[in-house]
């Protein structure tokens, strides 16, 4: 079995710069609590979205286990649009309601899921019988989970915390179990 720990990033202060948006003071405090959660677990590898807030959230885990964080661009959060989104929640609802719809310059649920699932499959297959941490984002994480089980949807996304941690157990690339193991 391969165990994937999805670690949704901790709170960050909004900036328009998606790649370099850092954790907030509260985010750094929560990161320490998440790091403690993994202190007694065996972790074999660490991956992350290239976004700073995702990397910063799993840095403590990687340091605790003497691991380098492998950043992979296809694990980044989904692109909503190249234009300003006025009502973020409504935009996400519309995307979940119409899986092939995309705002101008953005990604549909289907295209974002396909990008991320291809990478997740490579990670799972490269780490048979390993425990792997992935620093991620709410929407792309739920899209990857939705690929395996449609109960992970817009309503599930709305209930996520920052940070949030899910343990997914795979046998080959078959999802066998999902557990929420930490929430603020």
C-alpha positions in Angstrom: 0.0 0.0 0.0 1.1 3.6 -0.7 -0.1 6.2 1.7 -0.4 9.7 0.4 -0.9 12.6 2.9 -2.5 15.5 1.2 -1.6 18.6 3.3 -3.7 21.6 2.3 -1.7 24.7 2.9 -2.1 26.8 6.0 -3.5 30.3 5.9 -1.8 32.9 3.7 -2.3 36.6 3.3 -3.8 37.3 -0.1 -1.6 38.7 -2.8 -2.2 38.5 -6.5 1.2 36.7 -6.9 0.1 33.1 -6.7 3.6 31.6 -6.8 5.1 33.7 -4.1 2.2 34.3 -1.6 3.6 33.3 1.8 2.0 31.9 4.9 0.5 34.5 7.3 1.6 34.6 11.0 -1.3 32.3 11.8 -0.3 30.0 8.9 3.2 29.6 10.4 1.7 28.7 13.8 -0.5 26.1 12.2 2.4 24.7 10.2 4.2 23.9 13.5 1.1 21.9 14.6 1.0 20.0 11.4 4.7 19.3 11.6 4.1 17.8 15.1 1.4 15.6 13.7 4.0 13.9 11.4 6.8 13.7 14.0 6.2 10.1 14.8 5.2 8.9 11.3 7.5 7.4 8.8 7.6 9.6 5.7 9.6 8.4 2.7 9.1 11.4 0.3 7.8 14.9 0.1 6.3 16.7 -2.9 4.6 20.0 -3.3 2.9 22.5 -5.5 5.5 25.1 -6.5 3.5 27.8 -4.7 5.3 29.2 -1.7 2.4 28.7 0.8 2.2 25.0 0.0 6.0 24.5 0.2 6.1 26.4 3.5 3.3 24.3 5.0 5.3 21.0 4.5 8.8 22.3 5.0 8.8 21.4 8.7 7.7 17.8 7.9 10.4 17.5 5.3 13.1 18.9 7.7 11.9 16.6 10.5 12.4 13.6 8.2 15.5 14.8 6.4 13.8 15.0 3.0 14.0 17.4 0.1 10.7 18.7 -1.2 10.2 17.9 -4.8 8.1 20.7 -6.4 6.0 19.8 -9.4 4.2 22.4 -11.4 1.3 20.2 -12.2 0.4 20.1 -8.5 -0.3 23.8 -8.5 -3.7 25.2 -7.7 -6.1 25.3 -10.6 -6.2 28.5 -12.6 -9.6 30.1 -12.4 -9.3 32.8 -15.0 -6.9 35.4 -16.5 -9.5 38.0 -15.5 -10.5 39.2 -12.0 -13.1 36.9 -10.3 -15.5 39.0 -8.3 -17.3 36.2 -6.4 -14.8 33.4 -5.8 -17.2 30.9 -4.2 -19.8 31.4 -7.0 -17.1 30.9 -9.6 -16.0 27.6 -7.9 -19.6 26.5 -7.7 -20.1 27.2 -11.4 -16.9 25.2 -12.3 -18.1 22.2 -10.1 -21.6 22.4 -11.7 -20.2 22.3 -15.2 -17.0 20.1 -15.2 -16.0 21.1 -18.7 -16.7 24.8 -18.4 -13.7 27.2 -18.0 -13.6 30.9 -17.5 -11.5 32.9 -19.9 -7.8 31.9 -19.5 -8.7 29.4 -16.8 -9.0 25.6 -16.3 -12.1 23.5 -16.2 -12.5 20.9 -13.5 -11.8 18.2 -16.1 -8.6 19.8 -17.4 -7.2 20.6 -13.9 -8.1 17.1 -12.6 -6.4 15.5 -15.6 -3.2 17.5 -15.1 -3.0 16.7 -11.4 -4.1 13.0 -11.6 -1.4 12.2 -14.1 1.2 13.5 -11.6 -0.5 11.8 -8.6 -0.4 8.5 -10.5 3.3 8.8 -11.2 4.0 9.6 -7.5 1.9 6.6 -6.3 3.6 4.2 -8.8 7.1 5.5 -8.0 6.5 4.9 -4.2 5.0 1.5 -3.7 4.6 0.8 0.0 5.9 4.3 0.9 4.3 7.1 2.9 4.4 10.4 0.9 3.5 13.9 1.9 2.1 16.3 -0.8 1.8 20.0 -0.1 -1.3 21.0 -1.9 -4.3 23.4 -2.3 -8.0 23.0 -1.6 -9.5 22.9 -5.1 -6.8 20.8 -6.8 -6.8 18.4 -3.8 -10.5 17.8 -3.9 -10.4 17.4 -7.7 -7.8 14.6 -7.3 -10.0 13.0 -4.6 -13.1 13.4 -6.8 -11.4 11.4 -9.5 -11.7 8.4 -7.3 -14.9 9.1 -5.5 -17.6 11.7 -6.4 -18.5 12.3 -2.8 -15.5 14.7 -2.8 -17.2 17.6 -4.5 -18.0 21.3 -4.1 -19.8 20.8 -0.8 -16.8 18.8 0.5 -14.4 21.6 -0.7 -16.5 24.2 1.2 -15.9 22.4 4.4 -12.1 22.3 4.2 -9.9 24.1 6.7 -6.6 25.8 6.3 -4.6 23.7 6.9 -6.3 20.4 6.5 -4.7 16.9 6.2 -6.1 13.8 4.5 -4.6 10.3 4.4 -5.3 8.4 1.2 -4.4 4.7 1.0 -3.7 3.2 -2.4 -3.2 -0.3 -3.6 -1.4 0.2 -6.9 -3.6 3.1 -8.2 -6.8 1.9 -6.6 -8.0 4.2 -3.7 -8.8 2.0 -0.7 -9.4 4.4 2.1 -9.6 8.2 2.9 -9.3 9.6 6.4 -9.2 13.1 7.7 -6.3 13.0 10.1 -6.1 16.7 11.2 -8.2 19.8 11.1 -7.8 23.0 13.0 
